[in-house]
């Protein structure tokens, strides 16, 4: 799955992480039930196809996370805030997902229940990404100075500091 993650990471750099993550969430909505149907068919080729579909959806997040998570926080608090929020959320949600999926199968008697759970989580994620996530592709990180690759970009940054420090207006609005 690493080649898929690398591909989605590069795609996130070119198109913007918001678009790529949204594509991944839509894929999660569309493929969640189908992949679990393949997993429950009891045949090795179908098991492989079902796991491949889930792996591709996971690769979208694994490829875009390293580029998108640091953009959520300002420079002076980035690493400590990212480490705390990431590790706590992975512990709570990633650690309990197998338990919740097993419980859903036990309570409903339906082996597709984890697929419905994945569908619901992907739907919630899509709503959150579309409404709250700001794409920062091609922009400097919050709290850092703009990066320039040419004299023309330098001149643009000096002449339009408000556009170059886009995050400054976001910080003053709060």
HUFEN-V338820 format. One record per residue. N is the residue number from 1. NEAR is the number of other C-alpha atoms within 12 Angstrom. Layout:
N_NEAR / N_NEAR
//
This chain:
1_20 / 2_16 / 3_15 / 4_24 / 5_27 / 6_22 / 7_22 / 8_35 / 9_31 / 10_24 / 11_26 / 12_33 / 13_26 / 14_19 / 15_21 / 16_27 / 17_38 / 18_37 / 19_29 / 20_36 / 21_41 / 22_32 / 23_32 / 24_40 / 25_35 / 26_27 / 27_30 / 28_36 / 29_29 / 30_23 / 31_31 / 32_36 / 33_28 / 34_29 / 35_34 / 36_33 / 37_27 / 38_26 / 39_27 / 40_24 / 41_18 / 42_14 / 43_13 / 44_13 / 45_14 / 46_19 / 47_20 / 48_20 / 49_23 / 50_27 / 51_25 / 52_23 / 53_31 / 54_35 / 55_26 / 56_30 / 57_35 / 58_29 / 59_33 / 60_39 / 61_38 / 62_29 / 63_31 / 64_37 / 65_29 / 66_22 / 67_33 / 68_33 / 69_29 / 70_30 / 71_32 / 72_28 / 73_26 / 74_23 / 75_19 / 76_14 / 77_18 / 78_21 / 79_18 / 80_15 / 81_20 / 82_24 / 83_17 / 84_14 / 85_20 / 86_21 / 87_16 / 88_15 / 89_16 / 90_15 / 91_15 / 92_15 / 93_18 / 94_15 / 95_14 / 96_15 / 97_20 / 98_18 / 99_16 / 100_22 / 101_26 / 102_20 / 103_18 / 104_21 / 105_19 / 106_15 / 107_14 / 108_15 / 109_13 / 110_20 / 111_24 / 112_27 / 113_28 / 114_33 / 115_34 / 116_28 / 117_28 / 118_34 / 119_29 / 120_21 / 121_21 / 122_30 / 123_24 / 124_20 / 125_26 / 126_26 / 127_19 / 128_17 / 129_24 / 130_21 / 131_13 / 132_13 / 133_22 / 134_25 / 135_33 / 136_28 / 137_26 / 138_21 / 139_25 / 140_27 / 141_29 / 142_31 / 143_24 / 144_21 / 145_22 / 146_26 / 147_20 / 148_17 / 149_12 / 150_10 / 151_11 / 152_11 / 153_17 / 154_17 / 155_16 / 156_19 / 157_23 / 158_18 / 159_13 / 160_14 / 161_18 / 162_17 / 163_19 / 164_28 / 165_26 / 166_26 / 167_29 / 168_21 / 169_15 / 170_16 / 171_13 / 172_10 / 173_8 / 174_7
//
